[in-house]
């Protein structure tokens, strides 16, 4: 468990790390490839967010750890609608 001194931050980081660990296990990657796991997760989440209806994307995003959710909803990453 991470100890930032703020319990809510610790929880967010732990949830994100568990999600990234799942990605690493699915691909058989060691923990040393954590940055690549994060990049792979974002590579899936961005197109998914862009294709889902807005309400569904918001509901889906609400279930993600805050740190991961923030990386998929930044102003520079606006959804593209066909």
N, C-alpha and C positions, 0 to 999 in steps of 0.2 A: 504494500500500500504506500502511496506517495504521501509525504507529510509536508504540505505547504504552509501549515499553520492556520489554514482556513478550511473547516470541514466541508463546506460546499465545494470548494475547489478540488479538494482531495477526492470527493465523490465523482466529480466530472472527469477528472484525469483517470481515475480507476475504471470508469465505464468506457472511456475512449480506449484505454489500453486493453481492456477485455475484448472489445470489438476488433482492434487491430491484431490481437493474438489469434482470434478466430480466422482472420484473413491469412495470417502467417501459417496457421495449421492447415488451412485448406490448400495452400500452395506448397507446403513443405518447406517454408522459408525459416531461417533462424531469426532470433530476436534482433540480431545485428542489422537486419534488413527492414527495420521498423519504418524508416522513411519511405521505402518502396511500398510497404504495406499501406501506408497512408495515401500515397499517390494512387495506388490501385483502387482503394476505396473511393477516393474522390473521382477517379475516372469512371466509376460506375454510377456514383450518386448524381453527378452533374447531368449526364444525359437522361437519367431516370427522372430527375426533377423537371427537366425541360419537356418531357413527353407526357407527364401526368397532368390531369386537370388541376388547376390552381388549388382548389379546396383539398383535393386528395394529396397533393404535394405538401401542403401545409400540415395536414394531419400526419402524414408520414414523417416529415421533418420534426414534428413535436416529439416523436418517439426516439429520436437520435440523441446521443450525448451532446450537451451544449457545445463543446469544443468542435465536434464534427459538424453539427448543425450550422455553426457560424461560418465554417469554411464553404458551405454550399449555398449560403444565402447572402453573401456579401454583395454590395452594390455593383461591383464589377462583373458579377456573374448573373446577370438577369436572364431569366428563361427566354428561350427563343421559341415562338409559336409558329408552326407551319401555316 
